Amino acid sequence: MKSKDIREGFLRFFEGKGHTRVPSAPVVPQDDPTLYFTNAGMNQFKDVFLGLGTRDYVRAADTQKCMRVSGKHNDLDEVGYSPRHQTLFEMLGNWSFGDYFKKESIDWAWELLTEEWGLPKERLWATVFEGGEGVPADEDAEEMWAAYLPAERIVRLPAKENFWEMGATGPCGPCSEVHFYHGDDITEQSREGFLQDDGNTYEEFWNLVFIQYNRDASGVLHPLPAQHVDTGMGLERISSIVQGVPSNYETDIFQPLIQRIADLSGKQYLGEHAVPMKVIADHIRALSFTIADGALPSNEGRGYVLRRILRRAARYARQLDQNNPFIYQFVDDVAETLGHVFPELVQKKEHVRLVVRAEEESFGKTLDRGLEIFERFSAKGQISGGDAFQLYDTYGFPLDLTQLIAREREIPVVEMDVFERELDQQRSRARQATKGRFRATESVGDALKVAHSDFVGYDELETESEIVRADINEEGRVQLFLDRTPFYAESGGQVGDQGLVEGEGFSVAITDVQKARGGIVHLGHLVSGQAEVLGGSVSAKVNGAARAAAARNHTATHLLHEALRQTLGEHVGQMGSLVTPDRLRFDFSHFVATEPEQLLQVVEMVNENVRADLEVETFEEELDRAKQMGAQALFGEKYDQHVRVVRIGDYSLELCGGTHVKSTGEIGFFDVVAESGIAAGTRRAEALTGRGAEAAVRQQRDILARLASQINAPFDALPEKVNTLLERQRELERSVHELRRRIASFEADDLSGALQVEGFTVVARRTEVEDLPALRAMADSLRERLGSGVGVLGAEFDGKGSFIAVVTEDLINDRGLKAGDLVRSVAQLTGGSGGGKSHLAQAGARDTSKIDDALVAVPDIVTAQLSQR
């Protein structure tokens, strides 16, 4: 049975049991700040389990793309070596939201496995929770499994294996895992063997989670009012079982890709080449899915995780003698085999190819430079933790890459506590920089018990409401929940509204509005009244001017998006946006720099549609129907089955929940003020509309007027006049440079004060120069004048101290002196550092007051270095 049939069979089976087939959520979460990547099928239903959201169905089934490569769920180091672990995998799952529970879950699991897929019953095992922490053993599940399995193949396990928890607090409950015995002789199965197994002989492949408790902040468990079921089965694992192969990598999921890698590399999938091929196959899947969902390699957060994966794959490619970009060639293969299930892989494959190739090219340069540094570090016979951290921090080498290279060279990596200490300090700095960004703040008890947050803001900017809940913290920050509200909560790139909430005896200025606790929270501060009187009936008023400005900018992003598509090509897609009352920012996929003529064409196209005063229409539609109509969707966004569509005449059609103008003429005027690349294959346009754009034009005009006045030229002659002035400046700079060279040569000819050290001349003195190039010119002249000798010049300019050392060729060859070693030792006396080539090197002086003392020490330093040669 092929993997595609296993996937489809699972989904159809549960559809037959009354489940709704739902699409996979993005593997890059857009609405969960606690996760870098979706790591389980339940992530998209987290709000339901927390009691903060609902669905139109109570039974669901899907295949969810998951990544486990960071945090608690980190399988990266196992990839390529373990037969069962991947970074990216599909999790088949079925859910019950307060509907069926343990009996149906177990009965249906057995039916699917043994009757539909024909797995041998005598090889199946089940585990149940043995009890603990005041929770009894799961005798219910144990009894239900006993209808299908003998008692010796039903095993009780502790909480670590068989009690599932969402986090430190929140929904949790016992779970029951299904295992498959891979041994050759079924008579050798035993409970002792099961308990001692490493997971390869008795393989766990399906986890049935019974969510029936809530853990509060004190650690106490309370029964949930509604019980849920959450199951997860790895498609790769069940495919290896059904297909009867010893490893996930031998299934039809991986083999076509691995064979392509073998063909393009010219290597066989055997011996030392097997692991690199497995790693590359896994990693290109992970990169394809995550980049297609909107993530990009970078130096922080999830972006760094992607960069680490890509560089690990590129490093393994070199073990296949692939030293040029190689990984990107398999993006199309991933899209071809999985695009029918995950269409975004096909839609974004060109973008993914570009990003992966650009990263490979960049890493090739980084790797070459890093390997040079690695060789220098390893010359002492080991790599220290400090060395490993420098390779990680400066040259982008993940620790596992350093360890891999060291293992290949049989060089020990020692003092790992130093690496961990440096890394902890770096993480601490990062946590301070992003304090509060990745923090889970909601749990089951946060759901408000009464109806609230009915949004009426598309049609009303002012409404009478009731406060459902009011809180104020020690800093005076107010949080309000209203039964109905005209305030738009930050979403889809558009910032939350601002305004005023007034009630009997108080007034609250609203400065931000966010989605929280299953509704809309209004954040602000008291401008009158006391916290004690917050409550009752209120008047909620949105700042109309700010809303109108944000609406202009939001509609303008839609016009900009379509103009970019028509000008640059159909490959252009929205990668992200920011819409505020003051400005808009639009990130889009494009593979090369945008030409000025193209940008001008885009701006003109947008303004043409502004002047056309096109009607802006909004309506509700089924998601699939809206996509069939050609509606553009936000990159990586998760949508409900019913979506809001924004149509601008016959020009633009997008899925969008934001606020918009009634017609494009309200935008007034549009202008792009900046456009640049922010990542491989991703560009960013920043623009203004309405009064903001007019103000920017006036400012530019005023600047040009002042410049024209200062250089005494009319507007139309400014470019020519500026070019003339620049050319004159270059001529003057060349004259100054020549004058400095002559002065430097003159000063270098003066060897007064030089000393003789072991038969050659040593010059060490402070000089007065304006900049580093002048100091370098003087050092070059001094080296020519010396004949045979050493020179060290010190200078101070722009508040900084510098040294330059020179050594003549004979002393380099015959006496082993090096300018880099010399200048480094001199600079260290001032707390500075530096280095360079054997004949010329420079360094900085941290404490400029010690420059003269350091220069006095030069003869002794030269003597000491001679004695070491």
N, C-alpha and C positions, 0 to 999 in steps of 0.2 A: 504494500500500500504506500503510495507516495505521500509526501508531507502535505501537499496541497489538499489531498483527499482526507487526511487526518484532521487538518484544520477545519475544512468544510463539514466533515462528518460530525465533529464536536459541536459546531454552531447549529447545524440542522437538528441534531439530537435534542439540544436544549430548547430550540424553537418549538419542537414537538412537545415539549413539557411546559409550554406557555411562557417561555422567555422571549424578551425583545432583544433582537440582535442590535448591538450598538457599536459605533465606530471606535477605533482606538483613539485615546487622547494623545496629544503630542508627547513625544519622549522628552521634550524640553518644556517643563511646566511654565505656563504664563501667569498662573494665578495662585501659586503656592510658593511663598518665599522660603519655606523650610527645605526645599529640595533643589538640587542642581539638575537632577534628571528623574523622570518617572521610573521608579524602581519596583513597582508592583501594580497589578491590575486594579487594586482598590483605590489608588490615588485619585482617580477622577470621581470616585464616589465618597471621598472623605467627608464632604459637607453633609451627606445623608447620614453617615454613621455618627457624626457629631450633632445631628439634629438641627443643622443650620440650613438644610436645603431639602428639596423633594424632587422626584421625577414623575413622569407621567405613567410609569410602570413600576411594578413591585418585584419583577423578575427580569434579570438581564444576563446576556452572554456576549462575550467578545474575545478577540485576540488583541492583546495590548503589547505594543513595543516597549520594552523595558531596558534600562541600563543599570548595571551594578558595577561601579568603578570608583566610587568615592564614599567616604564616611563609613558607617557600620557595614553596609553591603558593598564590599570591594573585592571583586574577583579578578582584578587585573593581573596579579602575579601568577595566578593559576592558568591563565589563558595560554594555550599552546602545549602545556604539559599535562594538565588534567583532561581526561576524556569527556568530562561533564560540564566544564565551566566556560562560559563566554561572557564578554562584556555586554553585548547586545543580544537579547533573546526575545522570543515571543512567549507571552504568558496567556494561555487559554484559561478563561475563567467563567464561572457562573455565580450569580448573586441572588440573594433573597433579601429584600428590605422589609422586615417585619412580616413576612409571609411564611413560607415553609421553613423547616429547621433541620434537625439532625437526621431524622429517619429518611426523609426524601433525599437528602444529600447523599447518604450512604447507599441507599437503594439504587439511585440513578447512577452513581459512580460505578457500582458493581455491574449494572446492566450495560453501561457503555463499554466498559473494559472487557467484559467477558462475552457478551452477546453480540455487540456491534463490532468490536475490534478483534474478538476471538483470542484474547490473551489467555494463556494457560492458567487456570484457577489455582493449580498446585504450586505456582511460583509467586503468588501474591501474598503480601504481608500487610498488616495495618498496625499503627501505633495509636495510643490514646493517652490522655493526661493522667498521671498517677496520683495527682492531688498534691496540695501544699498551700501554704499561706492562708489557711482557713478555707480553702476551696476544696471540696471533696473530689475524689477520683471521678473521672468521667465514665461512670458505670453505664450510662445510657448508650453512649457510642459503643462501648465495649460489648454490650448486649446486642446491639444492632449488627455489629460486625460478626458476632457469633452465629448469625443466621447463614453466613456465607463461608466463614473461615474456621478452622479448628482453633481451639484455645491457645495452642502452642505458637500459632502464628499471629496472635494479637498481643502486642507488647505494650506494657505501661511504661511511659518515660516521664522524666521530671519536666518542670516548667521551661527549662532552657531549650528543650526540643519541642515540647508540646503545649505551650501556652503562648498565644500570640498577643502582642501589645502594639498599638499604634505608636506609642511614645511613653514618656515617663508618666503621663496622665492620659486619660481618655478611654475610648472603647477598647475592650480586650476580651479574651475568652479562650477556652481550650481549643486545641486543634487535633485533627486526626490525619496522619500522613499515610499514603499508600506507597508501598515499596515493591520492587520486582527483583527476584532472585536470578542472577546471571550465571550461577555455577553450572558446571557440566552435568553433575549428578544431583538430581533433586532429593535423593535420599540423604545427602550430606547436609541439608538445611538443619539449623539448630538455633535455639534461642541464644545460646552462648556465642555462636558464630555471628548472629545478627548484632548482638550488643558490642562485639569487638570489631566489627567491620568498619572500614574507612569510607564506606559509601559507594564503593565500586562494585562489590559483589551483590550487596543488597541495596539497590539504588532507589532512593526516594524520588518520586516524580510527580506526585499530586498531593497538595495540602488542602484539607477541608477545614476551614476556620469557622468556629461557632461563636459569634460575637454576642455575649450575653451579660457582660459586666462593664462598669465604668470605674476606672481608678481615679480617685480624687487626689488633690495636691498632697494630702497626708499619707497617701499610699493605700488607703482603705478601698476595698472593692464594694460596689453597690450594683444590684441587679438593674439592668436596663429595662425601661418600660416596653421596648420592642426588641426582639431578638433578630439577628441578621446572620446570613451565611455569606462567606467570602471564600471562594476556592481559587486555586492557582495551579496550573499544570504547564510545565515548560514544553513547548512544542518540540524543541530540539531533543529533549530527553525522551519524550514518548515516541518520537519518530525513530530514535535508535532502538528502542525496545520493540516496536511493531515491525521494523525492518530487519531486526535480528543482527545488528552490527555492534561491535564492541565500543564504539565511540560516537559521540555526536558528530564528529568531523567526517565520519564515514557515511553519513546519511546523504540523501539527495539534496539536503539543504546546503551542504558545504562542498560536496564533491565536484560539481560543475565549476565552482569558483576556484577550488584548489587545482583542478586540472588546467584551468586557464592560466593560473599563476605558474604552473609547471611549464606550460607551453611557452609563455612569454619569457620566462627566465632561462629556459633551456636545461632545467634541472629535473630530476625525477623525484617524485613524492616518496622518498625513502631516506632512511638513516638520518644524517645530520641536517638534511634539507627539509624534513617533515615538520619540525617545530616552527621554523620560519614561515612556512607556507600556511600553517594553521593560524599563526599569529596574524599574518597579513590578511587572510580571509576573514577572520573575526573582526579585525580593526577597521577594515574598509567598510564592513557592514555598519559598525558603530558610527563611523564618520559620516557615511551616507545618510543614515537616519537622523542624526543630530543636526547636521548642517542643513539638511532639507527642512528641518523643523525650526530653523532660525538661529541656531547657535553658531558661533564663530571662534576659531582658535585665538587665544589672547594670552596675556600674562597673569590673569587673575580669574578666580571663580571657576565656573564651568568651562570657560574658555581655556584656562590652563589645563584642565583635565583633558580636553580635546587635543591640545597641543602635545601633551604627554603621550596620548595614545598614538597620535600621528608620528611622533618622533620615535616611539618604540617600534612601530611598524617599519619606518624608514631604516632604522638600525638593523632590524632583522632582514630587510631587503638586501642590505650589503652582504649578509651571509650567503645570499644567492648571487653574489657578484653584480648586484645592481646598484651602481654608484650614482646614477642619474635618476631624476624623478621617475618613479615606477608605480607607486600605489594608485595614483589617480586613474590609471588605465582600466581599473576594475570597477569604477563607478557605474559604467553602463551595464556591466554584468549583474550588479546588484539590482539596478532598476529593472532589468529585463526579467529577472526571476521573481521579484517581489512586487513589481509595480502594479500588478492586477489586484493586489490586496491593499497596498499603500501607494495610491496614485501620486502622492507628492514626490516619490522617488523619481518618477518619470518627468514630472513637471519641473523639477529643480535640478536635474542631473547635470546640466551644463554649468550651473552655478556651483554645484558641489565639486565637479571636476576642476574648475578654475581655482577654487579655494584650496583644495588638497594639493594641486600641483604647485601653486604659489608657496604653500607652506613647505613642501618638499624641497623646492629650490632654496628657500631661505634656510632651512635646516641643513642642507648640504654645505652651505658656507659656514654655518655655526658649528657643524660637526667637525669640519676640517680644522677650524681654529681651536675648537675644544680638544680635539685629539692631540694637537701640538702641546697644549697646556697639560693634558693628561700624561703625555710622554715625559714632560719636564718634572711633574710631580712624582711619577712612578720611578724615576731614575734613582730615587733613594731607597727603592726596594719595597715600598708600600704606599698606599693612599690613605691619608689621615682623614678623620671626620671633617676637619677644617678644609682640606683640599676638596673633599666631596661637596661641601657646601658652596665653596667658591665656584666649582664647576656648575652647580645647580643654579646659583644666584646670578652669576655673571654670564655664563655661556649656555644657559638653558638646558643643562644636562639633568634629567630626573635622576634620582638616586639609583633606581633600578638599572638605568642605562650605565652609570658609572660602575655599579657592581657587576653588570654583565661583561663589560669590557675587561674589568679587573679579573673576573673569573676566567675569561678566555686567555689572559696573559699570565694566569696563575700568580697574581699579585694580591696580597691580603689587603682588605679594607679594615682599618683599625680606628679606635677612638670614636665609635659611632655616637657616643654620648655627646661629643662636641657638635656633631652634625645636628643631633636632635635639639640641643640647647640653642644653637643658632636658628634652627627652623622654628622653634617655639617662640623665640624673640621676634622673628619676622611675622609669625601668625598673630602674635599679640599686637604688633603694630597694625596689621591688617584689620584685626577685630576692632581696634579703636577707630580706624578710618571708616569702617562700615558698621559701626555700633548700632545695633537694633535692626539691621537690615534682614538678617536671617534669624528670625525669632518667631517661634510658634506662640500665638497669644490666645488661641481659641480652644476650648474643649467642650465636652457635652453640656456642662452647666451654663455655658455662655448663651445658649439659645434663649431668646426672649419668648415668654409664654403666651403673649398676646400678639394679634396681628399688628404689623407695623410696616413702615417704609414703602407705602404705596406711592410710586413715583408718578407725578402729574406734570413734571417739568417740561415735557415737550409742548404743552399747550398753555401752561400757566407759569408765571414768574412770581406770583404772590398767592398764598392760600392760607386759610384758617386751619389750624391743626391742633392736635393734642400731643403733649409730651408723654411718650410711653416710658422712657427711662432717661434719667439725667445723672451724670457723674462729674465730679471735679477733682483733679489731683492736687498734690501739694504745690505744684507750680502754678496752679490756677487755670489749668487747661480744662475746658469744659467739653464733655461729650454728650450729645443729645440724640435720642432716637424719637422720631415723630411717627404718628400713625399714617400721615400722608405728607409728602414733601415735594416742593418744586425744585429742590437743589439736585443738580446732576453730580453723581459720584464719579470720581476719577476712574476712567475706563477707556480702553481702546486708544490710548495715547492722549486723550483729552483730559486736562486737569479738572479737578472738582471746582464747583461754583463757589463764589463768595457772596456774602450778604448779611442779613440781620434776622434774628429770631427774637421777637418781643412778646413778653407776657405781663401778667399782673405784677408790677413792682420790679421788673428786671428787663435787661436787654443784653443779648449775647451777639457779639460780632463773629460771624462765621468766616474763618479763613481757609478752611479746607473741608472737603467732603470725600469720604472713602466708603468702600463696601466692607462691611464687617458684621459678624454675628448673624449672618443670614439676611442682612438688610443694609441700611444706609446710616452711617454715623456722621453727625455734623460736629466738626471740631472748631473750637474758637475760645473766646475769653469774655468774661463779663465786662461790659462797659458801664453798666449801672445795676444796682440792686445787690443782693446777697445770695450766696449759694443755696441757703436754706429755703428760698422761695421758688427755686427752679421747679416748675411743674405746671400742670393745668393747660388751659387753652392758650394758644400763642398765634401770632401772625408771623408767617415765614416768608421773607422777601429776598429774592435773588437780586444781586447787583446787576441790573439790566444792561448797563453799558459794557461791563466785563463779559457778560454772557454773549451779547451781540458781537463783540470783538472776537471771542473764541469761536462763535458760529461762523463768522467770516473766514477765519483761518482754517476751520475744519472743512468747510466746503471747498476752500482753495486747495487743500491737500488732495481732494478727489480730482479736481481739475488738473493739478500738477501731475498726479499719478498717470492719468490718461494721456496727457501731453508727452510725458516721458516715454510711454509705451509707443505712441505713434511716431515719435522722433527717433528713439534709440532702438526700438524693436520690441517684439512680443515677449522677449525673455525678461523684460523689466518687471519686477514684482516688489511689493512693499515689504521691507524688512523691519520696519518699525517707524514710529512717529511720535512727535510731541506737539500738542496743540495747546497753546496758552492764549490769553487775551492779547499778549504783546507780540507774539511771533509764532511761526510754525517751523518744525524741523521734520524732514522726510528722508528716511533711509531707504535706498532701493538697490536692487541687484543689477549690476552692470560691470562688464569685464575690463573696460579700459577707461582712461580719463575722458571726461566729457569735453568735447571741443567747444570753444567759445561760441562758434556759430550755431552749434546744436543747442546750447543753453539759451541763446538769444531767440532761437526758433521756439523753444519751449515756453519762454516768457511771453512771447507774442501770441502763441496759441492760447495760453490761459487768458490773457487780456482780451483776445477776440471773443472768447466765450463769456467773459465778464460783461463786455459791452453788448453781447447778444441777449443778455438778461434772461437766460434759460430758466425755466421752472424747475425747482427742486422739489421732488415728490418723495414721500416715504410711505412704505406699506409693509405689511407682514406677509411672510411666505414660508412654505416648507423649505428646509435647507436644500434638499436634493433638487427641488424645482427651481430654487433661486440659482443654483449652480448651473442647471441646464439652461437658464436664461442668459448665462454668461456673466453673472455677478462676480466681481473680484473679491477675494477674501484676504484678510490680514494674515501675513506669514506666520504659521505656527499657532494661530489662535484656535481655541476650542469653542465651538458653537453649539447651541441647543438645536433641537429639531425644528423649532419655529424661530425664524430670524427676521430682523428688521432690514429692509433693503432701501437704499437711497439711490434714486434715479435723477440724473441731471439731464433734462431734455433727452435727446437721442445720443448724447455724448458719453456719459459715464453711468455705470451701474455697479454698486458696491454693497457688500454686507457691512452694516455700520449701526451702532447704537448711539452714536454721538448726536450733538445738536448742530443744526444747520440753518442757513438763511432760507427764505422762501423762494428767492430767485437770485441768480448769480450777479445781477446788477448791484445788489447790496454790498458786494465785496469792494466795489469802487475801483481799486487799482491793486495790481499784484506785481511784485518784483523779487527776484532771487538775489540775495545779498552775499551768499557764499555757497561754494560747491567744492567738495573735496572727497578724497577716498578715506574711509575709516577702517577698512579691512580688505583682504583679498576678495575681489568681486563685489564689494559693497561701497556705494557712494552715499554721500549725505548732502542734501540741499537744504539751505536755510533761507526762509523767505518772510516777507512782510506783506500785509494787506492794508487797505483803507488808509486811515490817518497815519499809521505807523510807516507805511510805504511812502506816503507823501512827505512826512517829516524827514525820512532818510534821503529823499531826493533833494529836499531843500538844503539839508546839511551838506550833501555833496556839492551842490551848486555854490553854497557859501564858501566851502573850502577852495573850490576852483577859482572863485572870484578873488579870494585873498592871495592865492598863488599868482594869479595873473597880475595882480597889483604889485606884488613883491618883486617879480622879475620883469615887470613892465612889458607885458605881451598880451595881446587879445586872446580870448578863449581858443579860437581855432588855430592859433600859432603856438599854443602851449607845448604840444609834443615836440615840435622842432626846436623850440627854445630850450627845453629841458635837456634834449639830446646834446645840444651844443654845450650847455653848461657841464654835463656829465663828461663829455669828451675833454673839455678844458680841465676838469678836475683830475681825470686820469693822467693827462700830460703833467700836471703839477705833481701828482703822486710819483710818477716816474722820475721826475727831477729830484724830488726829495729823497727817493730811494737811492739814487746815484750819489747824492751829496752825503747821505749817511754811510754809504759804502766807502767813500773816500775818507771820511772822518774816522771810520772804524779801522781802515787800513793804516791810517796815520797813527792812531793810538796803539794798534797792534805792533807797529814797528818799534815802539818804545818798550824795550825789555828791561828798563831800570827796575831794580828791586827783585829781579829774578834770582833764584837760588840754584846751586848745583847739587844734585842728589845722585850719588853713585854714578857720576860721569855724564849726566844729561841735565838739561835745563828744566826747572819747574817754575811756572809763573802762576801766581794766585793773587788776584786783586779784585777789588770792587770797581765798577765802572758806572758811568752815568749815561744811560740810554733811554729812549722814549718807549720802546716796546721790545717784544721778544724777537721779531725779525732783525732789528738792529743789533741785538745782543748776539744772535746767531751769525750775522755777517761779520761781526768783530771776532768771534771765535774762529770762523773759517780763515780769516786773515792771519790770526795769531798762529794757527796750526801751520800755515804756509811759511811764516816767518821763523818758526822755532827750528826747523831743520830736524833736530832730534830732541824731543822733550814732551812735557805735559803742561797743559794750561787749564786753569779753572777760573772762570769769570763769574762774579756775583753781581746782581743788580736788583733794584727795587723800582717798580713802576706800577701805576694803577693800584697802589696799596698792597701789592703782592711781591714776594721775593722769588727770584729765580737764579739757578746756577746752570752753567753750561761747561762741560769738560771736554777737552780734546786730547788725543794721544796720537803721536806720529807713528807711521807704519812700522818703522824699525823696532820700536818698543813693544808694539803689539805682537810682532812675529818673534822677536828675540828674547824679550823679557816677560811676555805674557800679561802685560798691562792692558786693561780694558776701560774705556771711558765710562761705560755703564756702571761698572763696579765702583769706580772712583767717585762719580757724581752721587751715587746712592749713599755712599758712606759719608760724604760731605753733607748732604741734605739731612741725613738722620740726626746730625748734631743740632739742627734747628727744628726737629720734629717733623721734617718733611720726607718726601720719597720721590723716586724717579728712576730713570734708566734709559737705555737706548743702545746704539750700536757701539762697536769696539772703538771706532775712531772719533765719534761725536755722540754725546748724550746730554740730556737735560733733566732737571729736577726742580721741584718747588720747595721753597723755604716757608715752613708754617710760621715760625717766629722770626720776623724780619730783624729783630734786635740782635739776633745771634749770627747774622750773616758774616760779620767781620771776624768773629771768633772761629767760625767754621773755616773761613779762608786761611786763617793763621795755621790751622791744623793740617792743611793740605800736604806739606812735605812729610809730616809724620805718617799720614795715611798712605802716601805713595810708598814710603819705606816699608810699612807694615805689609802692604799688598805684594811688594817684591819678595819679602821674606816667605810668603805663602806659596810662591810659585815654584 
